[in-house]
């Protein structure tokens, strides 16, 4: 399953770090973060519940940039 989320991030470098953090989150098969469109596209692993995975993705991204936001 793939979903797109609106994000708030300050720079392209931080967006890249957020992408890596999201990809390394359990339950995420792939993630693409676009600084230009301020969107995060997430592909979830088979059987993963986005409602359970995305708070973990948000937490991982905030470790990279504490004032970033992922709108769930």
N, C-alpha and C positions, 0 to 999 in steps of 0.2 A: 504494500500500500504506500502511496506517495501523498504527501500533503505539503502545502505551502503556507508559511507563516510570515507575518509582517515583523520586521525587526527594527531596532534603533541602535545604530552603531556609529562611532565618530570618525573612523578612518578605514581605508582599504586594508591596511596592515592588520588592524584588529579584526576585521571581517574574516581575513584569512585564518587568523588564530582561532576565531569562533568556529569556523568550518572544521578545522582539525579537531577541536574539542568535541563538536557534535558527532563527527565520524567515530570518535573513540568511545562514545557513550553506548553501553549495552542496550541492545534492541534497535540500534540504528544500523542499517545496511549501507547507506550512503547519504551524504549531505552536501549541499551546495549553497554557499552564502554569497549573495550579490550586494556589494556596497552601493552600486549604482541604482539598483531598484529597491534597496532596503528590504529584501526578501530572503528567506531561508527555505529551500526545498529539501524535504527530508523523505528518504525512502526507508521504511521500517522493515525489520526482519520479519519473516513469516511467523505469525502468531503473536507478534508484539502488539501491545495495546498503546496507541499513541497517547492516550490520556495518562498512562503511567510513565511512559518514556520521556515525554516532553518536559515535565518538571525537572528531570535529571539533566536533560540537554540544557535547559535554562541555567541550572546551577553550574554546570561545566563551563558555560559561556561566561558567566559572571566571575568565575575564577580568572578568566583571561582579561576581561574588562568589567570592572565592578559596576559601572553605570550603564551597561548595555541592557537592552530589553528584548525579549522574545514574546510577542503577543500570542497567547494560546487561545 
